[in-house]
Amino acid sequence: MPKNRKVVLKSHPQGPVRLEDFDMVEDETEALRPGQVCVRVDHLSIDAFIRTTLDGGGFHQSAKLGGVVPALGVGTVVESTDAAFAVGDVVTGPMCSQSYAVLPVAACGKVDTQLAPPTAFLGALSIATGLTSYVGMKYVAKIHGGETVVVSGAAGAVGSLAGQVARLLGAGRVIGIAGGPDKCRFLTTQLGFDAAVDYKAGDVTAKLAEQAPNGVDVFWDNVGGDVLDAVLMNLAVEARVVLCGAVSQYENMANVRGPKNYLKIAERDASMLGFTIFHYPDRYAEATATMAGWLNSGKLIVHETLEVGLDRFPAAVRGLLDGGNTGKFLLKVG
Amino acid sequence: MPKNRKVVLKSHPQGPVRLEDFDMVEDETEALRPGQVCVRVDHLSIDAFIRTTLDGGGFHQSAKLGGVVPALGVGTVVESTDAAFAVGDVVTGPMCSQSYAVLPVAACGKVDTQLAPPTAFLGALSIATGLTSYVGMKYVAKIHGGETVVVSGAAGAVGSLAGQVARLLGAGRVIGIAGGPDKCRFLTTQLGFDAAVDYKAGDVTAKLAEQAPNGVDVFWDNVGGDVLDAVLMNLAVEARVVLCGAVSQYENMANVRGPKNYLKIAERDASMLGFTIFHYPDRYAEATATMAGWLNSGKLIVHETLEVGLDRFPAAVRGLLDGGNTGKFLLKVG
């Protein structure tokens, strides 16, 4: 078996995560037990939830000191103990920050590379990104035709899909909130958003009021904090706020800043809706087929930011939290 | 016409409202214009929303410097310009802090004193208290039989009804959160709550976990702040949090403390539901009939705290905010 290169957690970050919180180590690749496969990790998905695993408890899973860091990935089976998985099969799963992952077959999903390239299964066709966007907009936000939809973190992996899905489901006006003029331009010129608001350039509440004069019917929040508060001030009656994430708070989960304007939910007959995609397994097939159709017909634009080399994993996580990526952020491991 | 005694706002409170923020004045009662009635105010309803009107803007209506303070009341028509309202009729409406109110007939609701005593129309049969409890539990929380329901401000006017309504609609377990052992005892011995948690005596999160070991399915929040955060930590999957009020925040509306545990809404597939009773006019008749039936059959227990004398209006408002009342808080004006 090849050696396994691993990024391991050296210290729980105190506040902002630092490159020094990780170590690069080399180890033997584990021997397979029955029901396991060994996967060569080709790409890792750099997602905001990774930050929440580093605190030693909390919102999602947890990374242990000296252990690899949770991350979703796509890779190629190099050894198998299960007849359903052959050497050479491309699979997704919780690969973590390493070059070879030994996984139970139940944690692996075989992907159909005829349908889309492997990295699409970490983005537009992944459960945590594409299927989340589709199911959340269709079955949680329940968009009615013509409504005004706002997405925060709109240039990110989930946000860039969620805004496009909203439009494809019939939204009347789609507005993205993102950081900086480049991302805002990306939203309106490349992804077909109707407008973009730069949260780094002035009063988001006022700028959103200009862009959504009749109020916001659906808000898809990936960010939390000040951005959530600004949108709450602009809710239309019967608005739905879908809580997908809160990346602005993930470096401070012990003391999250709650939305101080949450009483607008009461005042406007609105609702704040949580959802985890894992409660909607009966929608996966429909979501995958629809997203793949939109992707292959060119209706859904996908943009990827690529970082290369496993040793860049800590820098990639830091970069994601600093808003450095546009679209899906991938780390090419090999 | 008799003289009109009025409590007027002298200064917008800075933080906690003080008795010195009000003045008592005597004035001529206005002459009636067509379409108006003059009502002798018999009882005023002392409600938490009154505090929010004193800041000169904000959540509900607004009290002006030198003007009377918004408050709902019940009284007797002493002069009328409208054939539909006769002298002697008992009516409810936005009487405000005064002994005689001149109101447009459209703002008055004639009450059926055969159905219940006049003060019931400020409590169990009022839109803002009783109908809110019924419609909110039935059509917003949508209680399923057997669920665990938690109510904050449970010994207050809305809370004491909301908990009882939940039980009458089939809740499996009703838990009240209130301040102090007397109120907690009141809930369990007089109102039929299954358990009570004293938020002034220790860790609400832990005590609620004991009382609701399978999690909270419905939370009716009148309080906000720490209490809301404690309940969010105990949500069951698919829980509904109904936002009815946030009395802990009403003295600090410029800087509300948002719920820092709001991400539990996402994690637990839960929702936070705002509602204003005025969006449910088609449910008023059903709610009134049902509440009156429960009231007259003894299934719904109503408790009133009575203060006497219009000059006690400021002290009553201060007392309400300090949690001094049990059940409906009324001021007898005459």
Interface residues (C-beta under 8 A of the other chain):
Chain A: F59 G224 D229 V237 L243 C244 G245 A246 Q249 N255 V256 R257 G258 P259 K260 N261 Y262 L263 K264 I265 A266 E267 R268 D269 A270 S271 M272 L273 G274 F275 T276 H279
Chain B: F59 G224 D229 V237 L243 C244 G245 A246 Q249 N255 V256 R257 G258 P259 K260 N261 Y262 L263 K264 I265 A266 E267 R268 D269 A270 S271 M272 L273 G274 F275 T276 H279
